[in-house]
Protein backbone atom coordinates (compact mmCIF):
# COMPACT_ATOMS: atom_id res chain seq x y z
CA UNK A 1 0.00 0.00 0.00
CA UNK A 2 1.39 3.41 -0.88
CA UNK A 3 1.71 6.07 1.77
CA UNK A 4 -1.06 8.37 0.52
CA UNK A 5 -3.46 5.44 0.41
CA UNK A 6 -2.47 4.35 3.90
CA UNK A 7 -3.15 7.86 5.16
CA UNK A 8 -6.48 7.81 3.46
CA UNK A 9 -7.39 4.51 5.15
CA UNK A 10 -6.50 5.82 8.57
CA UNK A 11 -8.56 8.92 7.94
CA UNK A 12 -11.47 6.78 6.85
CA UNK A 13 -11.15 4.64 9.97
CA UNK A 14 -10.94 7.62 12.26
CA UNK A 15 -14.06 9.14 10.79
CA UNK A 16 -15.87 5.82 10.76
CA UNK A 17 -15.31 4.83 14.38
CA UNK A 18 -16.97 7.91 15.97
CA UNK A 19 -19.83 7.46 13.53
CA UNK A 20 -20.40 3.90 14.75
CA UNK A 21 -20.10 4.89 18.39
CA UNK A 22 -22.57 7.70 17.99
CA UNK A 23 -24.99 5.36 16.26
CA UNK A 24 -24.70 2.64 18.93
CA UNK A 25 -27.03 3.19 21.87
CA UNK A 26 -25.53 0.38 23.95
CA UNK A 27 -23.78 1.55 27.13
CA UNK A 28 -20.03 1.74 27.39
CA UNK A 29 -18.28 -1.18 29.05
CA UNK A 30 -17.42 -0.72 32.67
CA UNK A 31 -15.14 -2.96 34.65
CA UNK A 32 -17.03 -5.19 37.05
CA UNK A 33 -20.44 -4.21 35.73
CA UNK A 34 -22.56 -7.07 34.48
CA UNK A 35 -25.21 -5.97 32.04
CA UNK A 36 -28.00 -7.75 30.26
CA UNK A 37 -27.15 -6.08 26.97
CA UNK A 38 -27.41 -8.73 24.28
CA UNK A 39 -24.45 -9.25 22.01
CA UNK A 40 -24.47 -9.87 18.32
CA UNK A 41 -22.41 -13.05 18.47
CA UNK A 42 -24.56 -16.16 18.63
CA UNK A 43 -23.08 -19.62 19.02
CA UNK A 44 -24.22 -21.99 16.29
CA UNK A 45 -24.30 -24.88 18.75
CA UNK A 46 -24.60 -25.19 22.49
CA UNK A 47 -21.67 -23.14 23.85
CA UNK A 48 -21.26 -25.71 26.62
CA UNK A 49 -19.98 -28.83 24.94
CA UNK A 50 -19.03 -32.27 26.23
CA UNK A 51 -15.83 -33.92 25.13
CA UNK A 52 -15.36 -37.65 24.83
CA UNK A 53 -14.06 -39.61 27.80
CA UNK A 54 -10.30 -39.16 27.90
CA UNK A 55 -7.17 -40.10 29.80
CA UNK A 56 -4.88 -37.84 31.87
CA UNK A 57 -2.55 -35.48 30.05
CA UNK A 58 -4.48 -35.85 26.80
CA UNK A 59 -4.95 -32.81 24.61
CA UNK A 60 -8.53 -32.42 23.45
CA UNK A 61 -9.56 -30.11 20.68
CA UNK A 62 -12.91 -28.60 19.90
CA UNK A 63 -13.98 -25.98 17.41
CA UNK A 64 -16.88 -23.74 18.37
CA UNK A 65 -18.58 -21.76 15.66
CA UNK A 66 -20.59 -18.62 16.10
CA UNK A 67 -22.22 -16.08 13.81
CA UNK A 68 -22.39 -12.32 13.97
CA UNK A 69 -26.13 -11.71 13.82
CA UNK A 70 -25.82 -7.97 14.34
CA UNK A 71 -25.67 -5.11 11.84
CA UNK A 72 -22.10 -4.12 12.66
CA UNK A 73 -18.67 -5.77 12.56
CA UNK A 74 -17.60 -7.25 15.89
CA UNK A 75 -13.96 -7.29 16.90
CA UNK A 76 -12.81 -10.16 19.13
CA UNK A 77 -10.54 -8.47 21.63
CA UNK A 78 -9.65 -11.52 23.68
CA UNK A 79 -10.43 -15.22 24.00
CA UNK A 80 -9.26 -16.68 27.24
CA UNK A 81 -9.44 -19.60 29.62
CA UNK A 82 -11.28 -18.46 32.74
CA UNK A 83 -9.18 -20.79 34.87
CA UNK A 84 -5.98 -22.57 33.93
CA UNK A 85 -4.58 -22.40 30.45
CA UNK A 86 -5.72 -23.37 26.99
CA UNK A 87 -4.67 -22.65 23.46
CA UNK A 88 -7.55 -20.66 21.95
CA UNK A 89 -7.45 -19.34 18.40
CA UNK A 90 -10.23 -17.23 16.93
CA UNK A 91 -10.65 -16.67 13.23
CA UNK A 92 -11.40 -14.08 12.04
CA UNK A 93 -10.75 -11.52 14.74
CA UNK A 94 -13.10 -9.05 13.08
CA UNK A 95 -16.42 -10.70 12.30
CA UNK A 96 -18.47 -9.01 9.62
CA UNK A 97 -22.27 -8.96 9.90
CA UNK A 98 -23.57 -12.39 8.96
CA UNK A 99 -20.10 -13.92 8.99
CA UNK A 100 -19.07 -16.97 10.96
CA UNK A 101 -16.47 -17.03 13.70
CA UNK A 102 -14.41 -20.15 14.47
CA UNK A 103 -13.00 -20.61 17.96
CA UNK A 104 -10.53 -23.47 18.13
CA UNK A 105 -9.76 -24.65 21.66
CA UNK A 106 -6.89 -27.00 22.42
CA UNK A 107 -7.11 -28.02 26.05
CA UNK A 108 -4.54 -30.03 27.95
CA UNK A 109 -6.29 -32.26 30.46
CA UNK A 110 -4.84 -32.48 33.91
CA UNK A 111 -3.97 -35.63 35.80
CA UNK A 112 -7.03 -35.21 38.00
CA UNK A 113 -9.48 -38.05 37.51
CA UNK A 114 -13.22 -37.88 37.15
CA UNK A 115 -15.44 -35.12 35.93
CA UNK A 116 -13.68 -32.09 34.65
CA UNK A 117 -14.78 -28.78 33.19
CA UNK A 118 -13.02 -25.91 31.48
CA UNK A 119 -14.58 -22.50 31.09
CA UNK A 120 -13.66 -19.90 28.52
CA UNK A 121 -14.66 -16.35 27.71
CA UNK A 122 -14.82 -14.26 24.60
CA UNK A 123 -14.44 -10.52 24.97
CA UNK A 124 -15.55 -8.27 22.12
CA UNK A 125 -15.57 -4.58 21.41
CA UNK A 126 -19.35 -4.38 21.70
CA UNK A 127 -20.33 -1.61 24.12
CA UNK A 128 -21.90 -2.88 27.31
CA UNK A 129 -21.98 -6.50 26.21
CA UNK A 130 -20.67 -8.90 28.85
CA UNK A 131 -18.26 -11.70 28.13
CA UNK A 132 -19.53 -14.55 26.01
CA UNK A 133 -19.06 -17.72 28.01
CA UNK A 134 -18.44 -21.16 26.62
CA UNK A 135 -17.05 -24.35 28.07
CA UNK A 136 -15.91 -27.91 27.61
CA UNK A 137 -16.66 -30.63 30.09
CA UNK A 138 -15.72 -34.26 30.16
CA UNK A 139 -14.44 -37.15 32.13
CA UNK A 140 -10.88 -38.28 32.78
CA UNK A 141 -10.27 -41.96 33.45
CA UNK A 142 -7.20 -43.92 34.42
CA UNK A 143 -5.98 -46.92 32.46
CA UNK A 144 -4.31 -48.33 35.57
CA UNK A 145 -5.29 -50.37 38.57
CA UNK A 146 -5.12 -48.90 41.08
CA UNK A 147 -5.79 -45.57 39.44
CA UNK A 148 -3.12 -43.87 41.49
CA UNK A 149 -0.55 -46.26 42.92
CA UNK A 150 1.65 -44.74 45.61
CA UNK A 151 4.86 -45.75 47.31
CA UNK A 152 4.69 -45.14 51.03
CA UNK A 153 7.96 -45.84 52.79
CA UNK A 154 6.52 -44.91 56.14
CA UNK A 155 9.14 -44.24 58.78
CA UNK A 156 12.63 -44.82 57.42
CA UNK A 157 15.77 -45.34 59.47
CA UNK A 158 18.27 -42.97 57.93
CA UNK A 159 21.10 -45.37 58.67
CA UNK A 160 19.44 -48.32 56.96
CA UNK A 161 17.27 -46.84 54.28
CA UNK A 162 13.87 -48.24 53.48
CA UNK A 163 11.76 -50.13 51.00
CA UNK A 164 8.29 -49.67 49.63
CA UNK A 165 6.30 -51.59 47.08
CA UNK A 166 3.22 -50.93 45.03
CA UNK A 167 1.44 -53.19 42.62
CA UNK A 168 0.07 -51.80 39.40
CA UNK A 169 -1.55 -53.28 36.36
CA UNK A 170 -3.54 -52.18 33.38
CA UNK A 171 -6.41 -54.17 32.03
CA UNK A 172 -6.10 -52.22 28.82
CA UNK A 173 -2.98 -54.07 27.66
CA UNK A 174 -2.14 -57.76 27.76
CA UNK A 175 1.01 -57.16 29.74
CA UNK A 176 2.06 -53.93 31.37
CA UNK A 177 5.60 -52.92 30.45
CA UNK A 178 7.69 -50.06 31.77
CA UNK A 179 9.59 -48.43 28.93
CA UNK A 180 11.49 -45.99 31.12
CA UNK A 181 11.37 -44.51 34.57
CA UNK A 182 12.64 -41.37 36.20
CA UNK A 183 12.78 -40.50 39.87
CA UNK A 184 12.90 -36.98 41.18
CA UNK A 185 15.25 -37.93 44.02
CA UNK A 186 18.61 -39.60 43.35
CA UNK A 187 18.51 -41.49 46.65
CA UNK A 188 15.38 -43.34 45.49
CA UNK A 189 15.54 -46.10 42.90
CA UNK A 190 12.81 -48.28 41.51
CA UNK A 191 12.82 -51.73 40.02
CA UNK A 192 9.97 -53.77 38.60
CA UNK A 193 9.01 -57.40 38.84
CA UNK A 194 6.12 -59.31 37.40
CA UNK A 195 2.82 -59.90 39.18
CA UNK A 196 -0.56 -61.32 38.33
CA UNK A 197 -1.66 -64.78 37.30
CA UNK A 198 0.05 -64.50 33.91
CA UNK A 199 2.61 -61.86 34.77
CA UNK A 200 0.39 -59.16 33.33
CA UNK A 201 1.01 -56.70 36.14
CA UNK A 202 4.00 -55.20 37.87
CA UNK A 203 5.22 -54.74 41.39
CA UNK A 204 7.24 -51.58 41.81
CA UNK A 205 9.96 -52.08 44.37
CA UNK A 206 11.39 -48.81 45.55
CA UNK A 207 14.43 -48.38 47.71
CA UNK A 208 15.48 -45.25 49.50
CA UNK A 209 19.13 -45.58 50.30
CA UNK A 210 20.91 -44.97 53.60
CA UNK A 211 21.87 -41.39 54.28
CA UNK A 212 18.74 -39.75 52.95
CA UNK A 213 18.00 -36.31 54.29
CA UNK A 214 16.06 -36.28 57.53
CA UNK A 215 12.41 -35.39 57.56
CA UNK A 216 9.73 -35.88 54.94
CA UNK A 217 11.13 -36.94 51.61
CA UNK A 218 8.54 -36.98 48.86
CA UNK A 219 8.52 -36.88 45.13
CA UNK A 220 7.35 -38.71 42.07
CA UNK A 221 8.42 -41.74 40.13
CA UNK A 222 7.43 -41.15 36.52
CA UNK A 223 6.90 -44.29 34.49
CA UNK A 224 6.58 -44.44 30.74
CA UNK A 225 4.61 -47.53 29.87
CA UNK A 226 3.26 -49.40 26.88
CA UNK A 227 -0.30 -48.21 27.51
CA UNK A 228 -0.61 -46.12 24.37
CA UNK A 229 -3.38 -43.76 25.43
CA UNK A 230 -2.15 -43.26 28.99
CA UNK A 231 1.56 -43.79 28.71
CA UNK A 232 2.72 -41.67 31.61
CA UNK A 233 2.03 -42.89 35.10
CA UNK A 234 3.15 -40.75 37.99
CA UNK A 235 3.65 -42.65 41.21
CA UNK A 236 4.12 -40.41 44.24
CA UNK A 237 6.39 -41.58 47.03
CA UNK A 238 6.79 -40.40 50.57
CA UNK A 239 9.23 -41.30 53.31
CA UNK A 240 9.60 -40.03 56.85
CA UNK A 241 13.34 -40.28 57.40
CA UNK A 242 14.66 -40.22 60.93
CA UNK A 243 17.77 -41.22 62.75
CA UNK A 244 17.85 -42.63 66.26
CA UNK A 245 15.22 -40.20 67.49
CA UNK A 246 11.76 -40.83 66.10
CA UNK A 247 8.55 -38.89 66.63
CA UNK A 248 5.26 -40.50 67.57
CA UNK A 249 3.52 -38.82 64.66
CA UNK A 250 4.80 -37.45 61.41
CA UNK A 251 3.82 -35.39 59.50
CA UNK A 252 1.95 -33.66 62.30
CA UNK A 253 -1.65 -32.83 61.59
CA UNK A 254 -3.13 -29.93 63.51
CA UNK A 255 -6.46 -30.88 61.97
CA UNK A 256 -9.27 -28.39 61.60
CA UNK A 257 -8.86 -25.47 63.93
CA UNK A 258 -11.41 -22.74 64.50
CA UNK A 259 -10.38 -19.12 64.80
CA UNK A 260 -9.42 -18.25 68.40
CA UNK A 261 -9.57 -21.91 69.40
CA UNK A 262 -6.58 -23.15 71.31
CA UNK A 263 -4.95 -26.17 69.69
CA UNK A 264 -2.09 -28.25 71.00
CA UNK A 265 -0.28 -31.41 70.05
CA UNK A 266 2.06 -33.51 72.10
CA UNK A 267 4.65 -35.32 70.04
CA UNK A 268 6.77 -37.91 71.79
CA UNK A 269 10.35 -38.13 70.66
CA UNK A 270 11.95 -41.47 71.49
CA UNK A 271 15.46 -42.84 71.12
CA UNK A 272 15.14 -46.20 69.41
CA UNK A 273 18.48 -47.29 70.81
CA UNK A 274 17.48 -46.29 74.32
CA UNK A 275 20.09 -43.59 74.62
CA UNK A 276 19.32 -40.75 76.94
CA UNK A 277 19.37 -37.27 75.49
CA UNK A 278 18.33 -33.72 76.16
CA UNK A 279 16.46 -31.35 73.88
CA UNK A 280 18.36 -28.10 73.60
CA UNK A 281 15.97 -26.16 71.38
CA UNK A 282 12.67 -26.44 69.56
CA UNK A 283 12.22 -23.91 66.78
CA UNK A 284 9.08 -23.41 64.71
CA UNK A 285 10.44 -22.28 61.36
CA UNK A 286 6.88 -21.60 60.19
CA UNK A 287 6.33 -19.05 62.94
CA UNK A 288 2.82 -20.23 63.84
CA UNK A 289 3.32 -22.26 66.97
CA UNK A 290 4.62 -21.93 70.47
CA UNK A 291 6.82 -24.83 71.47
CA UNK A 292 7.95 -26.51 74.61
CA UNK A 293 9.73 -29.73 75.52
CA UNK A 294 9.96 -31.85 78.64
CA UNK A 295 11.35 -35.28 79.51
CA UNK A 296 8.70 -38.00 79.58
CA UNK A 297 9.80 -39.11 83.03
CA UNK A 298 10.17 -35.56 84.29
CA UNK A 299 13.94 -35.67 84.58
CA UNK A 300 16.61 -34.96 81.98
CA UNK A 301 18.40 -36.55 80.31
CA UNK A 302 15.86 -39.09 79.17
CA UNK A 303 15.39 -41.49 76.25
CA UNK A 304 11.93 -40.03 75.75
CA UNK A 305 10.83 -36.40 75.44
CA UNK A 306 7.49 -34.77 74.84
CA UNK A 307 7.49 -31.83 72.43
CA UNK A 308 4.38 -29.70 72.94
CA UNK A 309 3.13 -27.57 70.07
CA UNK A 310 0.42 -25.01 70.71
CA UNK A 311 -1.28 -22.23 68.80
CA UNK A 312 -4.35 -20.05 68.45
CA UNK A 313 -5.09 -18.40 65.14
CA UNK A 314 -6.96 -15.17 64.54
CA UNK A 315 -7.94 -15.63 60.89
CA UNK A 316 -8.89 -18.47 58.55
CA UNK A 317 -5.88 -19.79 56.71
CA UNK A 318 -3.97 -22.87 55.62
CA UNK A 319 -1.17 -23.45 58.11
CA UNK A 320 1.99 -25.37 57.43
CA UNK A 321 5.55 -25.23 58.55
CA UNK A 322 8.45 -27.13 59.97
CA UNK A 323 9.95 -27.55 63.37
CA UNK A 324 13.58 -28.15 64.13
CA UNK A 325 14.40 -30.01 67.30
CA UNK A 326 18.02 -29.73 68.40
CA UNK A 327 19.39 -32.25 70.85
CA UNK A 328 22.66 -32.90 72.57
CA UNK A 329 23.19 -36.07 70.56
CA UNK A 330 25.67 -35.86 67.70
CA UNK A 331 24.04 -35.21 64.37
CA UNK A 332 20.53 -35.52 65.72
CA UNK A 333 18.61 -32.58 64.43
CA UNK A 334 15.04 -33.76 64.16
CA UNK A 335 13.00 -32.05 61.44
CA UNK A 336 9.22 -32.20 61.80
CA UNK A 337 6.56 -30.80 59.53
CA UNK A 338 3.02 -29.81 60.39
CA UNK A 339 -0.10 -28.63 58.65
CA UNK A 340 -3.66 -27.66 59.46
CA UNK A 341 -6.65 -25.69 58.32
CA UNK A 342 -7.98 -22.72 60.24
CA UNK A 343 -11.66 -21.97 59.64
CA UNK A 344 -14.13 -19.41 60.93
CA UNK A 345 -15.92 -20.09 64.19
CA UNK A 346 -19.23 -20.71 62.45
CA UNK A 347 -17.97 -22.57 59.39
CA UNK A 348 -19.77 -25.86 58.85
CA UNK A 349 -17.40 -28.62 57.76
CA UNK A 350 -19.00 -31.43 55.83
CA UNK A 351 -15.84 -33.14 54.62
CA UNK A 352 -12.17 -32.32 54.78
CA UNK A 353 -8.89 -34.05 54.15
CA UNK A 354 -6.26 -32.27 56.10
CA UNK A 355 -3.23 -34.27 55.18
CA UNK A 356 -2.14 -36.84 52.64
CA UNK A 357 -1.59 -39.67 55.05
CA UNK A 358 -5.13 -40.54 55.96
CA UNK A 359 -5.18 -38.86 59.34
CA UNK A 360 -8.70 -37.71 59.96
CA UNK A 361 -9.23 -34.15 61.12
CA UNK A 362 -10.65 -35.45 64.36
CA UNK A 363 -7.57 -37.51 65.14
CA UNK A 364 -5.90 -36.61 68.36
CA UNK A 365 -2.24 -36.82 69.31
CA UNK A 366 -0.46 -39.88 67.97
CA UNK A 367 0.49 -42.94 69.95
CA UNK A 368 3.61 -42.76 72.00
CA UNK A 369 5.32 -45.47 69.98
CA UNK A 370 5.89 -45.04 66.27
CA UNK A 371 4.45 -47.61 63.93
CA UNK A 372 5.61 -48.84 60.61
CA UNK A 373 9.27 -49.26 61.40
CA UNK A 374 11.06 -51.75 59.21
CA UNK A 375 11.99 -54.93 61.09
CA UNK B 1 -28.65 -70.26 28.14
CA UNK B 2 -28.11 -67.70 30.84
CA UNK B 3 -26.03 -67.20 33.91
CA UNK B 4 -26.84 -64.63 36.51
CA UNK B 5 -25.06 -62.77 39.24
CA UNK B 6 -26.44 -60.34 41.76
CA UNK B 7 -24.49 -57.91 43.85
CA UNK B 8 -24.96 -54.85 46.01
CA UNK B 9 -22.14 -52.43 46.62
CA UNK B 10 -22.53 -49.19 48.53
CA UNK B 11 -26.14 -48.74 47.58
CA UNK B 12 -25.65 -49.83 44.00
CA UNK B 13 -27.63 -52.96 43.27
CA UNK B 14 -26.79 -55.05 40.27
CA UNK B 15 -28.37 -57.98 38.51
CA UNK B 16 -26.09 -59.28 35.79
CA UNK B 17 -27.16 -61.79 33.20
CA UNK B 18 -25.04 -63.29 30.48
CA UNK B 19 -26.69 -64.50 27.35
CA UNK B 20 -24.75 -66.45 24.75
CA UNK B 21 -26.40 -65.95 21.43
CA UNK B 22 -25.63 -67.13 17.94
CA UNK B 23 -27.53 -65.59 15.11
CA UNK B 24 -29.72 -63.32 17.21
CA UNK B 25 -29.48 -59.60 17.80
CA UNK B 26 -29.62 -57.94 21.15
CA UNK B 27 -32.36 -55.38 21.66
CA UNK B 28 -30.35 -52.87 23.67
CA UNK B 29 -27.20 -51.90 21.85
CA UNK B 30 -25.59 -49.60 24.38
CA UNK B 31 -21.89 -50.23 24.23
CA UNK B 32 -22.17 -52.41 21.17
CA UNK B 33 -19.42 -52.00 18.61
CA UNK B 34 -20.57 -51.02 15.14
CA UNK B 35 -19.74 -54.47 13.88
CA UNK B 36 -22.81 -55.80 15.68
CA UNK B 37 -25.08 -54.42 13.04
CA UNK B 38 -22.84 -55.55 10.20
CA UNK B 39 -22.64 -59.12 11.42
CA UNK B 40 -26.02 -59.98 12.88
CA UNK B 41 -25.51 -63.72 12.43
CA UNK B 42 -22.17 -64.00 14.19
CA UNK B 43 -21.56 -65.52 17.60
CA UNK B 44 -21.79 -63.16 20.49
CA UNK B 45 -22.13 -62.93 24.22
CA UNK B 46 -24.58 -60.41 25.56
CA UNK B 47 -24.14 -59.04 29.06
CA UNK B 48 -27.23 -57.44 30.52
CA UNK B 49 -27.36 -55.78 33.86
CA UNK B 50 -29.82 -53.77 35.84
CA UNK B 51 -28.66 -51.22 38.38
CA UNK B 52 -30.26 -49.02 40.99
CA UNK B 53 -28.77 -46.38 43.26
CA UNK B 54 -26.34 -45.01 40.72
CA UNK B 55 -25.99 -41.52 42.16
CA UNK B 56 -22.20 -41.61 42.29
CA UNK B 57 -21.71 -43.82 39.24
CA UNK B 58 -20.34 -42.44 36.00
CA UNK B 59 -20.33 -45.70 34.12
CA UNK B 60 -19.41 -49.33 33.79
CA UNK B 61 -16.44 -51.29 32.51
CA UNK B 62 -16.64 -54.83 31.18
CA UNK B 63 -13.71 -57.22 31.55
CA UNK B 64 -13.15 -60.61 30.01
CA UNK B 65 -10.69 -63.44 30.44
CA UNK B 66 -10.15 -66.90 29.06
CA UNK B 67 -9.75 -68.28 32.56
CA UNK B 68 -11.67 -67.60 35.73
CA UNK B 69 -8.57 -66.34 37.51
CA UNK B 70 -7.61 -64.04 34.64
CA UNK B 71 -5.84 -62.11 33.33
CA UNK B 72 -8.78 -59.91 32.43
CA UNK B 73 -8.88 -57.36 29.64
CA UNK B 74 -11.19 -54.41 29.35
CA UNK B 75 -13.64 -55.06 26.55
CA UNK B 76 -15.54 -51.78 26.18
CA UNK B 77 -13.36 -49.12 24.65
CA UNK B 78 -15.97 -46.51 25.60
CA UNK B 79 -17.31 -46.45 29.12
CA UNK B 80 -20.92 -47.64 29.30
CA UNK B 81 -22.37 -44.48 30.76
CA UNK B 82 -24.71 -44.73 33.72
CA UNK B 83 -28.17 -43.29 33.27
CA UNK B 84 -29.36 -42.73 36.84
CA UNK B 85 -33.12 -42.32 36.92
CA UNK B 86 -33.48 -41.54 40.61
CA UNK B 87 -32.72 -43.15 43.97
CA UNK B 88 -35.15 -46.05 43.60
CA UNK B 89 -35.40 -46.36 39.86
CA UNK B 90 -33.61 -49.04 37.89
CA UNK B 91 -31.66 -48.69 34.68
CA UNK B 92 -30.95 -51.48 32.22
CA UNK B 93 -27.68 -51.87 30.41
CA UNK B 94 -26.12 -54.32 28.04
CA UNK B 95 -22.87 -54.97 26.31
CA UNK B 96 -22.43 -57.27 23.35
CA UNK B 97 -19.14 -59.06 22.96
CA UNK B 98 -18.67 -59.91 19.31
CA UNK B 99 -15.09 -61.05 19.67
CA UNK B 100 -16.01 -64.57 20.63
CA UNK B 101 -15.57 -67.96 19.05
CA UNK B 102 -18.10 -70.79 19.13
CA UNK B 103 -17.36 -73.51 21.64
CA UNK B 104 -15.16 -71.40 23.85
CA UNK B 105 -15.79 -70.33 27.42
CA UNK B 106 -15.32 -66.75 28.48
CA UNK B 107 -15.28 -65.17 31.92
CA UNK B 108 -16.62 -61.70 32.59
CA UNK B 109 -17.03 -59.21 35.36
CA UNK B 110 -18.02 -55.58 35.75
CA UNK B 111 -16.44 -52.57 37.39
CA UNK B 112 -18.09 -49.28 38.17
CA UNK B 113 -16.36 -45.99 37.54
CA UNK B 114 -17.33 -43.31 40.03
CA UNK B 115 -17.80 -39.67 39.22
CA UNK B 116 -14.39 -39.17 40.79
CA UNK B 117 -12.80 -41.58 38.33
CA UNK B 118 -12.27 -44.48 40.71
CA UNK B 119 -12.91 -48.01 39.60
CA UNK B 120 -14.60 -50.48 41.85
CA UNK B 121 -15.38 -54.12 41.38
CA UNK B 122 -19.10 -54.55 40.95
CA UNK B 123 -19.77 -58.13 40.03
CA UNK B 124 -18.27 -61.51 40.58
CA UNK B 125 -16.80 -63.48 37.71
CA UNK B 126 -19.45 -65.04 35.55
CA UNK B 127 -18.78 -67.46 32.72
CA UNK B 128 -20.41 -68.23 29.43
CA UNK B 129 -19.90 -70.97 26.89
CA UNK B 130 -20.53 -69.75 23.38
CA UNK B 131 -22.76 -72.18 21.51
CA UNK B 132 -21.38 -74.02 18.51
CA UNK B 133 -18.29 -76.05 17.77
CA UNK B 134 -14.92 -74.67 18.45
CA UNK B 135 -13.02 -73.62 15.38
CA UNK B 136 -9.65 -74.66 16.70
Interface residues (C-beta under 8 A of the other chain):
Chain A: X52 X53 X112 X113 X114 X115 X139 X140 X141 X142 X145 X147 X171 X172 X174 X196 X197 X198 X200 X201
Chain B: X58 X63 X67 X69 X70 X71 X72 X73 X74 X78 X79 X113 X114 X115 X116 X117 X118 X119
